[in-house]
């Protein structure tokens, strides 16, 4: 029995916060274009919001249930973990405010000025007042708090200005009367209001400050001595508590849970650290917020996720160059995709390749008289989705269309319910998941009548069928007519409808039944090779790695001498490079222009690599509580392509950070020549087209 190391695992919540710090590093990087740096600040803030809604809320539930939760939290007590999280977040928030001030200073050097309500020039007054009257005022929700029997329910997606009015009471003592109010920042208006340009100077006022400038016109009914406004926001627990009412449909249960989320318990309260003490005390008392809750002093502005939409002002020199997505070599969008896929497999790697192949494939299926049926899984769709439009088009043309749509896709529940209702109205057959499991697989199977036989075509992807995110997420999609693979993909769709029947698979790696055992078998093969002195290696690229069982398995492989390379974008609970435990494991994270999203698994197999792409990370939820599909790669050319693209990512020495025990997000030491993998990958595919 192997002795357990004291620091064998990194806590997943702390590892996630370290990932978000890597996002924050991008906003500090002088090599990143200035407006993009602001947008990374927005991503950092958005990530943090989601972290508190989900992960922090989960740990808080453990504390409130009176459980220590040590085994689930990597050996750390839940109460201690909450305190550690809060301390890290306060430090990161402070750092982000400092970065924001530095960026604003650099913007001024580029003649872009963010002004506050105290810096409004006489020439800008008319525009601001007109903008407020015509656009802002009609959408303002303002609540006077003093006389309310109950404090209003605050939305966790909104930011509020907490207003304090000091009135003069007309009596002999001239006693002060204080009134408090809340102004909800309207979500239907751009957060950044671009003011008329003056010469070569651009001016922007944040909506919050524009409202502050116009406070007098909001509170004209009060005679006050002074008025002040400071921002606050809360974050609520986003877990869905499902109703057990058997008379309700699944859609009704999800809809009800999403509605309940709006009034769920607060898990974080953020406030402007310059707010008056009496105002803060008033708010905390009225909202029932305890000092033991996550109360975080912040800067002047909250909901900084809105910086993701910072206006470009036509300054393309301050943004990343847009790339033109490339065609896949030998895979023409002009001819029939079915005819081409019948001859060989093709691999699409977005955003380097155009996503048009997925849309064209579905549109061709919708019109082709030979196509009889389309089956597809849906997790997250784009707004005005071309994928959904193609499926509806197919149904209108008499195809039998089956859509497995996941109504519990986190934060996309409402959008998916709307799509489900729309697809159902068009006569599309819907499957709403599997009891106790989320369907996270990304698969499609099309049946086409050719002569006297029914032939299958399809695709398997590492990412969502979403043409919007395909522009910024890196993902692999395999187009194939491989008979055995597609037969097994069809078994997965059968499982959605007959969940009591557990299928067997020779080719696919399917969760929740086989993922762990299948990967353990592949790792065992590398261990056996290493023990007898043969070359043995494992190369894995994932979003997150939190399964302690799989961590232990890689430790076992490392001790046997297997060389292991991990590229993990987000959470990594494995500690690499520890003598006697993980000295043969190296791990890096790449955070750059695009969001790294593919999952690829490569096993040396005595010089005949076994390679899989998958929808699943090595997380307990993906292995045990989701339907996931890992697909083998059999085409030798595509195998080499995956080896090449992995190695290019591995060689990154500009955007790669090293995982270590300290979790200090140290950049990999730059060696010559410099290599920035995302830029190099685009060049790789350009060269591939020329060859």
N, C-alpha and C positions, 0 to 999 in steps of 0.2 A: 504493500500500500504506500502510495506516494505521500510524503509529508506535505501538509498544507502550509504555504507561505503566508506570513502575516499580511503582506500587502499584495495578495494574489489578484485582487480585482480593483478596478477603479469604479467608484460609485457612478451610476449612470446619470443621475441628475447633475452632479458636479462636472462630469465629462461633457454633458450637453452645454452647460454654461461656458466651458472652455471652448467648445465649438463656436458658440456665439461670439466669444472673444476674438476668434479668428475672423469672423465677419467684421467685427469692429476694427481689426487690424487693417482690413482693406480700406476703411475710411481714413486711416492714417497714412496709407502708402502714397508717397509723392508721385510714384509712377502711374498711379491710377488717375484718370482724368477727373478734374475738379467736381463737375456735376455728378459724375458716377460715385465719387466719394460721399457726397451728400445722400445719394440713393442707398449706398451701403449702410449709412446711419439709419435710414428708414427700414431696411431689412432687419438690422439688429433690433430695432424697437419692435417690429412686428413679430419677430421670433420670440422675443421676451414676453410679449403679451400672450402668445400661444402657450409658452412654457408654463406660465402661471395658471392659465385656464385648465391645463391638462396635468402636467407633471407635479407642480406644486400642490394643486388641488388634491391629487391622489395621495401624496404624502400627508397632507393635512387631515384627510379622512382617516388615515391610519392612526394619527395622533388622537383624533377625536373619538375613535373607536376604542381607545385605551390599549392599542397594540403597540408593541415595540417595533415590529416589522424589520428586524435586523437582517434576516436571511434574504428578504426581498430587496433590501436596500444596500447590499454589499457590505454587511457587517456594521452598518452605522445605525444608531438609534434614530427613529423618525423625528423626535423632538429636536435633537441636536442637529439633524440634517436641515430642518427648517431654518434654524438660526444661522447655520453656515451658508445656506442659499441666500438669505436676506443680506448677510454681510458682503458676499461676493457681488450681489446685484447692486448694492449701494455703491461699491467701489467702481463697478463697470459704468453705472449711470453717471457718476462724477467724471469718469474718464471721457464718456461720450459727450458730456457738456463742454469739456475743455476742447475736444476735437472739433465740435461744432463752432466754437468761437474762432478757432484757428482757420477753419474753412471759410467762415464768413469774412475774415480778414483777407484771405487770399482771393475771395470773390471780388472784394473791393478793388484789389489790384487789377482785376479784369473789368472794372467799371460796372460791376453788378452789386447793388447796394440793397441789403435787407434793412428796412427802417422800422422803428417802433412808433407808437402813437405820439411820443414826445419829439420825434424827429421829422414830423410831417411839415413840408414846405408850403408856403402860401399858395404856390402854383398848383399844388396837389389837392388842396382842400375841396375844391368844387367837384373833382372826380370822385373823391372818397365819399363825400356826403351823398352824391347822386347814386353811387354804387350801393351805399348802405340803404337808402330809401327804396330803391327799385329792386334790388336783388336780395339783400340780407334781411332787412326788417320783416318782410312778409314771411320769412321762414324761421324767425327767432321764437324759441320757447323760453319764456322768462317766468320764474316762479318766486314769489315772495314767501319766505320760509317761516317767519315768526309766528304767524297765526294759524299755521296748519296743524291739524290734530295728528296727522301722520306725515313723516318725512317721505318725499316722493321716491319711487324706485328708480335708481340711476341705471342707465344702460352701460353694459361693460364695453360696448364698442364706441362709446361717445366720450368726448371731453367736455368739461364744464368750467365756466368762469364762476368762482365763488365771489360774490359781490358783497362788500360791507359799506353801508351808508350810515354816516354819523349825522343825525338830524338835530337841529336846535329846537328844543321844546320851549314854547312860548309861555313861561311862567316866571315867577320872581327869582327862582334859583337858576334859571336857564340851564336846567339839567339836560344832559345829552341823552338822546334816545338812539339806539342802534338797531338798524334793520339789516337782515341778511337776505340775499337772493341768489338764485342760480340761473345762469344763462347757458343753455345747451348750444355748443358750437354746431351750426347746421352742417350735415354731411353732404347735402346736395349741391354745395358750392365749393369750388376749388379752394383749398387751404391757402394757396399762394396767389395773392391778387397782384397782377402785373400792372403797375401804374404807367401812365404815358411817359415815353422815353424823352429825355432831355439831352439833346446833343448826342453824344456817344455813350451817355450814361443810362443804364437800366435800373429801375427802382421796383422793388417788390415789398409789399407789406403783408405780413401773415394775417389771416382772417381774424384771429384772436385780437391782434392789436388794432385792426380796423374797427372791431366792435368796441374795444376799450376807448378808442378815439371818439366814438359816438355814444358813450354811456349817458351823457347828459340828455340826449333826445329820447333815450329809452325810459329814463326815470324822471321825466318832466313833472310828474304829479307830486314829487317829494321836494321839500326844501331842505337841502342838506349842506352841512359844513364841509364834509369831505366824502370822497367816494374812492374805493379801490377795488381791484378785481384780480384774483389770482387763480390759476388753473388747478383743477383736481380731476382725478379719474379713478374709477375702480375697475378691478378685473374679477369676473365671477367664475365659479366652478363650471367647467364645460362638459362634465360627464353627463351622459344621457341616462336618466333613471327610468327604465322601461316599465310601463303599466302592464299589470297581469290580467287585465279585463279581457276575458275570452270573447266577448261580444264585439270587440274592436278589431278592425283590420290592421295589418302591419303598418300601412301608410298612416293610419290614424294614430297608432301608438308612437311612431317616430315623430309625427307632427306635434303631438301633445308633449313629448319629451323636449323637443326643440323650443316650444313655447315656454316650458317650465325653466329652461336654461336662462331665460331672461330675468327670472327672479331668484335664481339659485344663490347660494351663500357667497359673499365677497371673499376673495382670497388675497387681494392686494389693494392697498389704498396708496396712491401716489399723489403728492401735493407739491406745490411750489414752495421751496424752502424759505422764501421771503414772505410767506403769508403771515398775517398778524396772529399772535398766539391765541387771542380770544376767538378769532374766526375758526381756527383749526380745532380748538376745544369744542366749540359749538357744533361743528360738523361731526366730529368723532362721537360726541354724546348722542346726537340725533340719529346717527347711522348705526350706533351700537358697536363701534369699532374699538377693540381692546388693544392695549399696548403690546400684547402677545401676538397679535395678528401681524401680517407683513405690511408694516407702515413705512413707506419709503419716501424720504425727502428727495425731490427732483428739481429740475430747472424750471424756467419760466414757461416752457412749452411742453405739453404732453402729446400723446398720439403722434410721436415723431415718425411713425410708419408712413405718414403722409409725405415724408421726404422722398419716398420711392417715386412719387409723381411730381418732383420738383420740375418746374418749367424749363425747357431747353433754351428758350430765348433765341433760337436760331444759332446758338453757339456750338456747332458741331465739333469745333476744336477742343471743347471741354467735355466731350463724351467719347465713348468707345466708337471706333469705326464700325459701321454695320457690315456684316459679312453677307455675301450672296450665297445662299445654300446651294450646294453642288448636286448634280445628278449622280446617281450610282453608276459606276462604270459597267457598261454593257446592258444596262436596264433602262430601256427607252420608255418615256412617258407617251410617246406618239403611238406605239403599237399596242396590241393586247397584252396586258400584264399576265393574264392567265396562260397564254401561249409561251411567254418567256419563263414564267415560274415552272411550267411543266418540264422545261429542259434543265433547269438548275435552281439552286437556292440563291437568294440575294440577302445581303445585310445592309440595313439602313442605320446610320449613326447620326442622329440629329443632335445639334442644329447644323452640323457640318454638311449633312445631306438634306435635301428638301423633303418636307413632310408630305408633299403632294402625292407621293406614292400610296400612302394609306387612303387618302381621299379618292384618288383615281381608282384604286382597287375596289373600294366600296361602291363608287359610282358605276364602274363597269359591271359589277355584280348586279346592281339595281336594274340595269338595262338589258343585260345579256339574256336572251330567250332561253338559253340552256341552263341558267342558274335556277335551282329549285329552292334552296334554303340558305339562310345566313344566320349564324349563331355568334354572339359576341358578348363579352363582359364589359360592363361600364362602371368605372369608379369615380373619375372626375372628368366632366366634359367642359369644353370652352363655352363661353357665352355665344349665343347664335351658332351653335356647333354645326360644322359641315358634316361631321360624323353622324349626328342625329338626323340631319336633313337627308343624307344618303340612305339611311335605314328606312326613313319614312317613304322616300322615293321608291325603294325596293318593295315595300309593302303595297304601295299604290299600283305597282306593276305585277302584283299577284305572287310575289315571292313569300315563302314562309319565313318570317323574321322572328327570331327569339333573342331577347335581350335580358341578360342577367344584370340587373342594376343594383348596386350596393347603396341602400338608403342610409346606412350608418357611416358613410365616408365623412370623416371629421370635418366640420365646418362647411361641408357641401351638402348637408342633409336637405336643406330647403330647395336648393337648385335641383338636386336629383329627384325630389318629390315632384317638382314642376315638370321635369323632363319625363318622369314616369307617367304622369297623367297625360302629357302630350302624346307620348308614344302609344299609350293604351288607346287613346281616342282614334289613332290611325290604324288600329287593328293589329298592332304588334303584340306578340305574346311576351309577357314579362314574367321573370322569375325574381322573387325578392329574397335572395340569399338562402343561407342554410342556418337552421336554429343553432345558436351558440357560436357561430363562426361568421367572420367577415369574409367576403369574397374579394380578394385583392389581386387575383391573377389577371393578366392582360392578354387575352387570347381571342382568336376569331377563327371560325371554321365555315367554309362555303362549300356547298355541294352542287356539283355541275354535271348535268347529264351529257355524256359523251358516247355516242353510239349506243351500245346496249349496256353500258355500265355507268355507275355513278362515281365520279371522281371528286376527291376533296382537295381544296386549296385553303391556305390560311396563313395567319401570322401570329407570332408570339413576341411579346415586347417586355422590356424592363420598366416601361413607363406608361402613363395614362394615354388614352386615345384623345389627345387634346392638342389641337393645332396651335393654340396660343402659347402654352407652356413649352411646346416643342421648339420654340424659337430661343428659349433660354435654359432649358434643361437638357443635359446630355443623356441620351438613351439609345439602346440598341433595339432594333426590331428585325426579326428574321421572317422573310417571306419564303414559304416552302410548299411543295406538293409531295413531301415525303410521306408515303402511304402509312407507315407504322406510327410516325409521330402524330399524324392527323387522326388516325384511328383512336389513339389514346387521348388526344384533345377532345374528341367526341365523347369519350368515356367521362371526362371531367364534366361536360355539360349534362350527361345522363345522371351523374352524381347529384347535381343541383336539384333534380326532380325526384330521384330515388335515393335519399340520403342514408337509408338503412343498408344499402348495398355498397360495400367497400370494394372498389375495383383494384386490380393488380396492374402494375405498369412495368414494362421492360426498358422503356426509353426515358419517359418523363420522370422528374422528381417532384412529387406532389405532396403538399401539406394539406391536412394536418397528419396524415398517416405515415408518410415515408421520408420526409425531408431529413430529419435527424439521422435516421438509420442509414440512408443512402449516402449522405456526406461522410458519416463516420466510416463506412466501408471504403470510400475513396481515400480517406485519410489513412486508414489502416493499411491500404495497399502501398502508400508512400512510406509508411513506417517500416513495413516488411522489406521494401527495397533498400532503405537506408541501413537497416540492421545487417544486411549481407553485402554492404559496400557499394551498392548501385546508386546512380544519380537519383536523387529524390527531392522534389520541390513542389510547393503549393503557392499559387499566386491568386489573390482574391481582391476584388474591388466591390465595395458595398457602401451603402449610406450609413448604416449603424451596426454595431456588433456588441450585443448585450447578453447573449445566452451564455450563462456560466458553464453549461455542459459543453458547449462548442469551444469556449475558451480553454477549458480543461483538456479537451481533445487536441487542440493545437499545442498546448504545453507538452502533452505526451509526445506529439510528433517532433517538437523541438528537441526534447531530451533524447530522442532516438537519432537525431542528426538531420532531420528533414529541414531544408532551407525554405523559409516562409516569408513571403512579401505581402503585406497588407496595405491597401489604399482605402482608407475609411474616411468619408467626408465628415461625418458627425460624431456620434457617441462611440467611444471604444472603451470597453471595460477590461480589455486585455492589457497587461503591462509587458511591453517588449523589452528585450535586452537584459534580462535578469539572469545572472549566472546560476546554472543548475535548474532553471525553470523555463526561461524563454530566450536564451542567448542566441538561438538561431532564427529568431523572429525579428523582423524590422517592420515598422508601421509608419505610414505618413498620411497626412490629410492635405488635400488640395482645395483651396478656396480661391476662386478667380472670377472672371467675367461671367461664365456660365455656371449654373448649379450642377455639380457632379451628381448624377442620379442612377447610372447603370449598375447592375449587379452581374459580375462575371466571375466564374470559378474555374481555375485552371489547375490540373493535376498532371505531374510529369509523366507518370505511367511508362517508365523505361524508354523514353524517347518517342512515345506515341501519345502525345498529350490528350487527355480527356477534358473537354471544355463544355461548360454550360452557361447559358444566360438565364436569368430568373427575375421574377417579380419580388422575390423574398430576400430580405436581409436576414442575418443570423441573430434574430431577436426571438424571445420566447413567444411573443404574439404571432410572429410570422410562421414559426415552426409548429406551434400547437393550437393556435386559435384562429387561423385564417386558412382559406383555400388559396394556395399559391402554386405556381407552375414553374419548374425549372426545365429548360429544354436543351438537349444535347446538340452540339454542332458536329455535323458529319462531313460537310463540304471542306476539303483540305484548303482551298483558297481562303475561305472565310475563317477557318482556324488560324491560318497565318496572319490574317488581318487582325484578329482579336489579340494574338500574341504581340503583334507590332504595336497596336494602340495601347495595350497595357504597358509595354516596355517604355513607350514614349511618355506616358503619364508617370511611370516610376522614375524616369530620369529627370523629371522636373526639378530645377534647382533655383527657381525664382518664386514660385507660389506654393511649394511643398513645405509643410511644417512637420516636425518630427514628434511622434508620440513617445513620451518617456514617463518615468515615475513622477517627475516634478510637474508634469502637465503645464509647462511654461510656454507652449506654442512657439518653440524656437524654430526659426526658418532653417531649412537644410543649408549647410555651408555651400556657398556659391562656388562652383568650379567652372573653369573655362572648357568648352564654350557654354555660355548661358543658354538655358533651354526652358521655355515657358510652354508647357505641354499643350494647353488649349490652342495656342497660336500654331504650334508645330503640327498638331493633328489636322488642322485645316490645310496646311501646306502638304501634309502627307497625302490627303485625298486629292488635292490639286495635281500632285505629281502622278498619282495613280491613274488619273484620267489621261495624262499625257503618254504614259508608258504603253 
